[in-house]
Structure formats: C-alpha cells, structure tokens
C-alpha cells in the first residue's frame, strides 16, 4: 500500500501561493460583479434596454372592467396596472420603489405616511395629476372597493393634501404592510375629474377610453379578441416605456394558448391564471423561449373543517393525515413538478417571514396508522376506518390531479375518500359560505405579506362566511393576538418574531396541511427582455424591451 | 287566408311561448347553485358593505318574483338588463359579439347547406356506388367527430406542422391591414374554425338529402316523369330535388336558429370572439342577465326562422296551404 508522502514545506507554500492567487482573482471578479451589479441595480430595470416593438401577451379571459378602482383581480390588474399608476411599486424582493410618489416618509410611530408626488405627471387627456386625485381615489374608489387591501384601507383615519404634490395619510393604528397596497394593482390612482359625481360602476370610462397616467395609453378593446395599449409619449418617467405597444390577446382555451405561443402569434404568457400548465413539458422544449418561475407565494394544501366534522376536530387525526401524505409525490406527479414542497402555512416565497423551524410531519404510514388507532378509529370493515369528503375546484389544475393522488394515499391508511368536484361558483358557496365540507384542497394566494394573505385564513375575526376567509373556522386567541401584534409592529424584527411564532402554533394545531408552494410560471420569447422576475411582472410592462429595438444610451431613460 | 294574416297569427302564437320560455329560463338559472356576487368578488374577501352594495346595484336584494317582474317589464322596453361581469347593458355586450359570430356562422352554414345538398344528390344518384360509399364514409366521420377534437387536429396540422394558417383569433393584431391583405388575413383566420364547424353540418345535410332523395325516387310522379321521356337531369332537378328538399330545409332552418348563438366549442377552441363563447363564459361567471339575454334572442330567432321555414314550404310545395 502506497502512502502519500506528507506535503513538503515547499509544495505547501506553492499551494498557499496558488490559493492566494485564486483568492485575489476571485476577489477581483467579485469586485467586478459588485460594480456591474451596482450599476445595474440603480433601479428595477437592468441590462441595456432598447426602444420599439410590440409585445403580444396571451390572456385567458377578458377583464371584467378597466376600472382598477373597483376591481382588483389579476386579470384586471394585468391591463390596468400599465394604464394607471400607484404611489409606489414593489420589486421582486418586496422593496418599495417610487412611482407617482417620488419620495415618502413614515413617522417613527408608523401612524403618518407623507408622500411627495412627482410634479410632472399628466393624465392621458393632458390634465395634471395632483394630490386631489390621490385623495379621491383612496376615499371613493380603491379605498372603498379594493378587496385585497381592505384591512389597510380600513386603517386610514384621514387623508390630507397640504399641497398639490403632498399627500399625508394618518392611520388609526400602525399597520406595517401599509405600503404593500399602494401599488398600481391595489392602490391605483384614478382621475378625479372624470369620476367625481358619476356612478363609478357605470362610468363609460370603465370600458371605453380609460384615462390613466401610466406608461401606456388605451387604444382599443375588442371584447373576446384583444386589448391594445400604445406608448404614452408624455410619460413622466424619462425614456419609458421601451415598447411601442402591448397587446393582450384573449385565448380562453389553454391548449390553443400554448399553440399560439409556439406559432408565434403571441410572444408571452405572463400571469399565473393564464399559463397553460397542462402543456408545460412541451413548452419547456421550445427554443427561443424562456420559462421563468417567478415564485408567486401561495399555499396549496389540505384544509380541515374543524367545526363541522367531529373526527377532524381531533388533532391526532389531522396529524395522522399529515403523516399519510407523501407531499413530494403529490408535487411531482400531481402538480407536474411545478411547485415546491412546503411545511409551513407561510410559504418560503415570503423569505423574511418564512419559519423553516416548525413541527414537521414526514411521510410515515406506520405512524399515521398508529395515531389513527390511538385516536379510536381502528380499521373495521376491510381496511377502512372512516370516510371523508375531499372537495376541490373543477378545472383547477392545481387541484384536479393532486386530489386523485391524495385519495390513493389516504386509502393506504384506511381513510375512504370521496372526491367532490365543485364548479367554482358552487364551491364558493358550499365551502366558504355554508362550510359544507370535510377536506378542501386547493391553492390560496398568500401574496407578499402574511398580514394580507395569511391572517385572513386563521384569525377569529376572519370567520365571515366570505370566499377565502377563515373557512376551517380555526380560532385561537393567541394567534389573533400575534397577528394583531405583527401588523402593529414598527420594527421589522418584532413583526418577523410574531410570524415565526404564528407558524409554530399553526403547525402544531394543524388547521391546514401545507403541501406545496405553487410556482407561477411565465413564458416569454427570448427576444423580449426586462423585468420578468418580479412576482407581479404583468404590472410592469414598461420595464420590458425588445432586443431588436433601437439602442438607448444610459441617461436617456429612468431605471427605477 | 292571406300570407299576411298567416304571419300575424303565427307571431301571436309565438308571444305566449316567448313569455313561457323567459319565465322557465329565469327560474332554471336561479335554481342553479352559486352566487353571482361571490363569483364577482374574487379570491380576496370583500367588505360586507361592498357585497350589500353590489346586490343592490344589480337588484339581487329583491325577492325572486320581484326580480322576474322587473325583468319582464324591462324586456318590454327593450332593456335586457345589466351584465354582472362586464357592468354594461346586456344588449351591448351581446351585440358586440354578433359580427364575429355571423362572420363564422354564415359562411359555414351556407357552405354546408349548398355542398351538403349537392353531395346528397350525388350520393343518391347511384346508390351503393363508389361515389356514394365515399361520401357516406366521409359524412359518417364528419357527423361523429367532436368539433373540439377536429379543431385541435386541424390546428396541429395547419397551424403548427405546416404553419399555413393562424391557430386562433379573428385577425392579426398589432398591424393595420387594408384591402386585399385585410380580406386575406380575415379569411386565413376564419378557415380553421369554419372547417371545424362546417364539417358536421355538411355531413348531416348530405345524409339527410341522400335518404330523402332515395325516398322520392320511388314515388309515382318520378316514374311518370321518367315515363314521359324526361332527361334524367331534368327528373332530378325538377321533380326529385324540390320534393326531397323539404326535410333538409327543416334541418337547415333549425341550424339558422342557432346562427346567433354561435358554437360554444368551436369558438372556445379557436379563441373566436363570438356569442357561443360569451354564453359559456357567462355560465361560468354566473352572469345571469347575459345568459338570459342570449336565451331570449335564441328563442326569438328559432320562432322567427320556423315561421320563415313554413313560408318556404308553401313555396316549395304547393300542396301546403296557409290555412292548414
């Protein structure tokens, strides 16, 4: 047996020198990268944009309206966020950037937000946008009708407009995620001069010729076919947008949407509800196209009816069911690999709030069986302990296949699952209003902040009988208190601590078995580049450019 | 009885029918589970006050019979209601979709009527010949194959593999076309949905015409026509075809009744912005007023088209008289 000689002093020095050289080189590269990054991260627009071109997007359905003051669904915001502006916009890491507001100031107690608006903002009809429009929108439109930002807008005490470009918003109590709702999606600013004194639901501007302040102007909406937006030449951000026009092509059938992308009739599909997930394998093979996972945080899981079924009211049963589920298999086969296994109700898609150190329930049939025996449900008739109904939304690709797998997995521990496939509007009534279910499986959007997406599911005050509120009817004063604490926190560390504890408690009580974080896929032809990584890419069409457009010099355009 | 009196009497008969259809549809739709307001609100919880306001805006806070009476009263004034989803008058939502549907349905129905009848005649001329068998096989295939499947196959072949035709939509977006290139673009877009839609109608018409022709082939008057030495072409064109057309006209009449409803499947597969898709989408969204409006227009059309078909009978067959 040959023994390796100990390293001579000489060779040790040699290695040392080589290592030092490598280190220096690495440092140099790192420095270069930092510099490059420093330049590129002057704002959300990175790289070398060009001017010109038309981007055609595939979309699953017509929006119901182009009035973002009364509707906040994704399909509406996809279009309106590019016609209108919010006070701020968020990048992929939930950092606020200036939009209509060029700067803002939050008082130390978190109660007063003061925004300085840009002074060069014009509506598409030439009128100036002022603080009065902001006040009007918050008091009469988004602040009143936006469903997602409800809590935030309810916490507003008063809105003052000391000057045409100054907006001062005072809150009743500190609400830490307040900025989250001030984006074009949930806080779009609408023209007071066109909406004041009108019936906001029937204002003709909702459908025809909406007048915004955003990067693109409305050109036409041929219902069922397409919506065309064209460049706003007088946009307040210098050199933006880069594209000449954006066209939303409405293609209801997912297979046709995939084909239209293949044939080049559309250039991109950028919205979770429009991506044809059934065809993901085929689309992945396409050349000249980029599929990106933009990780829209969501919670796909098994939700229990805690008050409606005495069996499920027992915690041991819920834990046993958690042990009986092979999440990895559900994600790989059920979700076609388009998802990540998760173990907490706050998904890792919200990295700052996600607690990785919660009680976990690994796939373990023996343990599941033992727990069910202990709970007093022995296997009686051949192999069966009890029967449960598993409800889900018909046609929802995040549920249709996974529930089939779950049925088989739970059968293995003697639970007889009856699948109940519910058409959406029936589901909304049956599950969320009448609580007529045992288990419900499906996706729940969590958005970028647990105060918006998670609190609604587990706070006692959220047991309201409305869609996607606390429908497991979980109620725990400690959890209520922690959620309240989190939104009132003025220091981020306190907020994070509260959310960590919330996850720990919820994973012990287990009103929901988290299974997966759905990936939100975007697909775009590689001749279009720009901000395709943010969670709400569709809101930022002014950051996308066409590689065949005319080159732009640094300084000719704003990056933020 | 004059033709005017006949038309008037038929229209008067149609009135109670229309009212019955409206009332029946109204209750049928409201029997279906699912709340339109909840469907409208979306994934994030809405304030109670918002939901209450929405109910009021759309008159859903009233008892059902009041809603029905209001609806009937509005129809009399030509108001078909207000769409929950689009927040627009129903009539304008539907009328928006009419041109697209007509653009697809009119050529498809005319083509399938004319060619179907011709194929049927050709088939019946020499029953069980090679031509007859070929047409029959084709017709059976066309009749059995589901339109959405055929649509996707056509798409795979002509849009993906060959790349000759666009896969979906009514026109190329983002470019302003004029004159001949506009016509070409529209034709290219309509080609595949047209084919998917026409094949079935064509098949039904061809089969119907064939059997109807074979039926009259043994009638006495055909024998007489032949006996008096008429040319075979004249026997077919003057004696057999007019008589054989009757049942085919009935079928085509029924088809025309659905002219304004479009085809749900074909329009959805090809992203065609027509009424069929609107109907499907309004079911999913529980947009009752649009759904009701669609039913009403369809019913009215079927009634009117049936009347026209009856008039055509009289013209085609002198034995039929207005008074019976």
Interface residues (C-beta under 8 A of the other chain):
Chain A: X54 X56 X61 X62 X64 X65 X71 X72 X73 X144 X145 X147 X148 X150 X154 X201 X202 X206 X207 X222 X223 X224 X225 X226 X228 X245 X247 X249 X250 X251 X252 X253 X255 X256 X259 X260 X262 X263 X265 X423 X424 X425 X426 X428 X429 X430 X432 X433 X444 X445 X456 X462 X464 X466 X467 X468 X469
Chain B: X33 X34 X35 X36 X38 X39 X40 X41 X42 X43 X44 X45 X46 X47 X48 X50 X51 X57 X85 X86 X87 X88 X93 X96 X97 X100 X152 X155 X156 X159 X160 X163 X166 X167 X168 X169 X170 X171 X173 X174 X268 X269 X270 X271 X272 X273 X274 X277 X278 X281 X284 X285 X286
